Each structure stands twice: as C-alpha cells, then as structure tokens.
C-alpha cells in the first residue's frame, strides 16, 4: 500500500500549510484502486469527489456529434483527476473519466473538500493557485491546438507525459492531439527518422 502522505504532499504543495493542516487534509482522503477500464465518472452523472492519482494513467473523453470518442485530457502520477465544471457547478458531467491502466488514487469527497476549503485558509489559497494554473493550461492548450503543428503538440506530450505514450492506445493519443490515427503514425514515423 502506498504511503498516503507522499502523493498527497506532492500535490498539496503550498508554503503556508502547517503540518497540522496537512494532516487534516490527509485524513479525509480515502485509498481507492481502479482496474484498467474502470470509469471514475460517466457522462450524465454528477461527480461528488475528485482524486489524487498515486499511480497509473487515466483519461477524460467525450463523444462528439458523430459519436466519435475524443480524448480531452490525460492524467498521470501526482495529478488531480477532476471534472472541474460539473463538480463545482454541481451539474451532470458531459465527460467520462476512465482508467487506462490499473490505478491507485486518493479520493476526497466534495462535502469534506468544501468544509476544509472554508476552514483552512492555506487550503483555500492552494485551491485558487491550482485552479489558476489549470485555467492557464487550458487556455494555452486551446491556443496551441490552433497555432502549433500536430508534430509539435506530440513532442510536447512526449516531454510532459511520457507514461501516456507507454500506456494509452494510439487512437486516444491521436484524438487528444486533434489528428487521425494515420496522421499520428506519420508524425511518429517522421520523428523517428
């Protein structure tokens, strides 16, 4: 069993946290194991939790207007696995979240999150900083989908999330990059040389 504090300490990095505050946070997380193919969230359901990914690879995806499965994000070790919009707006999700490998996660219930978010000032500050970082990353990705070549986006994925390339099916990687499987094969072949 993984040491609970190691993954949570890596995710909840904030200079202001006291050890007591961190322990309060750690106590409300529950160890959950997922098997490859398990869904952490299904479209149409309202999420009541988010997860800290200790190990494994997870993806989020939607179905487009033609019923095609399109990967919207990948999550790797030490990521917060969350469908932000539906969790905080308390609405039904349009996304699915699926384990691509066997995964070990730490789950925190939304109500417990809310209690601590309002009770611990440093958790509130961490949350704002985390959300700002994710908003920036989302904006950057949407701009890069327009301004960068698919090969550049692929190389960025290789650099930032190499485990995705080891475990995610190529069709998932292709849709995440906004290309077809065939185009991704050509990109990989061109890079390999």
Order of alpha helices (4+ residues) and beta strands (2+ residues): alpha-alpha-beta-beta-beta-beta-beta-beta-alpha-beta-beta-alpha-alpha-alpha-alpha-alpha-alpha
